[in-house]
Amino acid sequence: MTKGLLWLCTSVLLNAFGNALTVKAAFGSAPWTAASLNISSATGLTVGTVLIIMGLVVLVADDLLRQHWNGIKDVFNFLYMMSFGYLIDLWLLVMQPITVNSWLLRVIVCVIGVLCIAAALSIYFKVNLVLHPFDDMLKILREKYLKGNVVLAQRISLGIPLAIGLAVGLFRHELLGINLGTLISFLCMGYFILFFDRFLPVHVNREAVLHHRMHRAHPAK
């Protein structure tokens, strides 16, 4: 169980770091982050705060797709989502003094960011203790509706924020965060997840995880 929690902490740090890298590179971010950048510019809220608000909406959508309330796990998913949003803001604050100027460097930083996100998603699905609502939507689509097809699931789940980002950006005549990095995320994220599924040495004691979930669902009276 302890190992699972350590991997979970690693994944949220890595995911937030990867998203912050794509924002810093200004060469296109993952669709959810791109959508939050455009809404952030329109409202004055931080990128992390917008991600938390969108995550809350998606949390409700996940339960509708699942066709039942996910119980206490929704609470933990919400807390995880808040941590993720605030960590992105923290990483962006830490990276503020750093300048990424050249075209080549921006592309490299952006691709590294996308790979970090994919690695984090792979860890999420292996640990499977708690998931960000965005990732949970991908998982629900993959397992419940698309017979395990992660590539199609990620294209559907990422198409939603991509449409939101495009709509807000085009309406304001200021399109942010949608560029090469967004295209790479949209088309290739599923393949990157499959790659990390094979090569990341994530080993979790499934019996301990199952015991933890049963204990959490049926606490001692």
Buried (B, 14 or more C-beta within 10 A) or exposed (E): EEBBBEBBEBBBBBBBBBBBBBBBBBBBBBBBBBBBBBBBBBEEBBBBBBBBBBBBEBBEBBBEBBEEEBEEBBEBBBEBBBBBBBBBBBBBEEBEEEEBEEEEEBBBBBBBBBBBBBBBBBBBBBBBBBBBBBBBBBBBBBBEEBEEBBBBBBBBBBEBBBEBBBEBBEEEEEBBBBBBBBEBBBEBBBEBBBBBBEEBEBEBEEEEBEEBBEEEEEEEE
